[in-house]
Amino acid sequence: MAKRKTTTDSQTAWGILDECPVLHVSWIDAEGRPDVRALHGARVGDAIYLHGAPVGEKNGALDRPVTLVGHAVVARIPSHFVEPERACPATTWYRSVHVRGVLRLETDADRRAAGLQALMQALQPEGGYRPIRADDPLYRAGLRKMLVARVDVQAISGKVTLGQHQPARVPPVLAGLWRRGEPDDLRAIEAIRAACRPPAAALPEALRPHRPDQGPAASLHVHPTAADRDAALALLYPAYWNQHLPAEVVARGFDGAPAWIGARDPDGRLVATASAMSDGRRGWISDVIVDPAWRGRGLGAAVMRALLDHPRLRRCVAVGLRTRDGQGFYRRLGFGGPSERPFPISEMWLNRPA
Ligand SMILES: CC(C)(COP(=O)(O)OP(=O)(O)OC[C@H]1O[C@@H](n2cnc3c(N)ncnc32)[C@H](O)[C@@H]1OP(=O)(O)O)[C@@H](O)C(=O)NCCC(=O)NCCS
């Protein structure tokens, strides 16, 4: 892993800003005192829009130079991920953005509405409201009363500190995150891999590509991108256990599963997916499927082994599944049946229309 710099180009910096719903805005007020506020901010073109009450503290910042900082912690890294005793390695890996500009009152009605609409898009991307327009009677009066200000950006820079500056720390940090396994840790594993491109040997053992000697190796992943989700659902909709379910129910099952492992081919296309539910005591595996072109090369077994080592399943005392014709495949992975319990038991289900 080559050492890579942590400062970014301005396009990446704007991307980081888009991921930070709250920005810290600082200025020097009329009395010469420094002031700082945490505010929602959103970009429209090359400006950043802020809003507030008409007689708020931000008024004191109008027409003054301002500095904005946005910060998103990607991974909390305790010292013991890296060293057993010394406290010094404790840190966070993060993305941040730093902006210099001048704060101006936005007076143009359409641009005020566009600024607030951009803020809504950041805060409520799912919709569920009438889009803000200057000529809409629902918003016209409120828009007139509200303070809408814009930062005319003079300089923007970003910083990405995800281990690319400390390649020797990447393997123990990835191993620590996989071991700790909180939901944000899985997302962090993928962010660090994307930033550092570590070789397979630097990954936690369960996530290394399987049987790379048998043709191109697929990489194993623990948090799906939007493209992974689309490709996984395309594999899953026609599967015999989902065929009778509406597409949105299959998608809800994919999105709701707390444990997921996917495999991507060397071009980054998803070619296998497996999900599981778990309460930490018992787990339930569902939706295991390998793209037909990749079957018979050990990928299904690799995905399953990674899933069984997933933090949500790792300590379960029993992991179950149902299959029509995959008994041989699962038996090789240690599954047997029926479950052994020290008392007679019936399985009961309440079935509801999908
Ligand atoms: C079942 C499935 C996930 C296996 O994936 P795969 O990548 O082809 O499996 P692998 O290559 O990792 O096979 C691992 C081992 O299981 C064996 N195996 C694979 N599928 C099997 C099956 N259906 N029955 C018995 N053994 C099977 C393989 O021969 C291999 O044995 P080996 O280790 O001795 O060589 C894949 O065939 C698939 O997606 N099937 C359709 C969907 C499905 O049935 N899912 C399971 C429903 S619960």
The ligand as a Gaussian input file, in Angstrom:
#p B3LYP/6-31G(d) Opt

LIG

0 1
 C      -26.215000     -22.944000      -3.771000
 C      -25.229000     -21.938000      -4.314000
 C      -25.344000     -20.679000      -3.450000
 C      -23.808000     -22.520000      -4.249000
 O      -22.904000     -21.535000      -4.692000
 P      -21.576000     -21.986000      -5.486000
 O      -20.679000     -20.817000      -5.598000
 O      -21.945000     -22.639000      -6.735000
 O      -20.993000     -23.052000      -4.491000
 P      -19.461000     -23.443000      -4.261000
 O      -18.764000     -23.465000      -5.575000
 O      -18.906000     -22.571000      -3.214000
 O      -19.633000     -24.894000      -3.699000
 C      -19.103000     -25.295000      -2.475000
 C      -19.264000     -26.782000      -2.372000
 O      -20.684000     -27.109000      -2.311000
 C      -21.005000     -27.980000      -3.395000
 N      -22.358000     -27.607000      -3.847000
 C      -22.684000     -26.450000      -4.439000
 N      -24.026000     -26.453000      -4.664000
 C      -24.508000     -27.622000      -4.210000
 C      -25.804000     -28.200000      -4.128000
 N      -26.880000     -27.556000      -4.574000
 N      -25.905000     -29.428000      -3.582000
 C      -24.829000     -30.091000      -3.114000
 N      -23.576000     -29.595000      -3.134000
 C      -23.421000     -28.372000      -3.681000
 C      -19.941000     -27.778000      -4.429000
 O      -19.791000     -28.909000      -5.252000
 C      -18.715000     -27.522000      -3.579000
 O      -18.202000     -28.720000      -3.094000
 P      -16.615000     -28.927000      -2.859000
 O      -16.245000     -27.967000      -1.758000
 O      -16.495000     -30.352000      -2.454000
 O      -15.988000     -28.583000      -4.154000
 C      -25.504000     -21.592000      -5.814000
 O      -25.497000     -22.780000      -6.542000
 C      -26.784000     -20.866000      -6.059000
 O      -26.818000     -19.644000      -6.060000
 N      -27.877000     -21.609000      -6.294000
 C      -29.168000     -21.035000      -6.578000
 C      -29.743000     -20.381000      -5.360000
 C      -29.867000     -21.339000      -4.193000
 O      -30.275000     -22.470000      -4.341000
 N      -29.557000     -20.821000      -3.003000
 C      -29.651000     -21.563000      -1.791000
 C      -31.040000     -21.544000      -1.319000
 S      -31.147000     -21.617000       0.427000

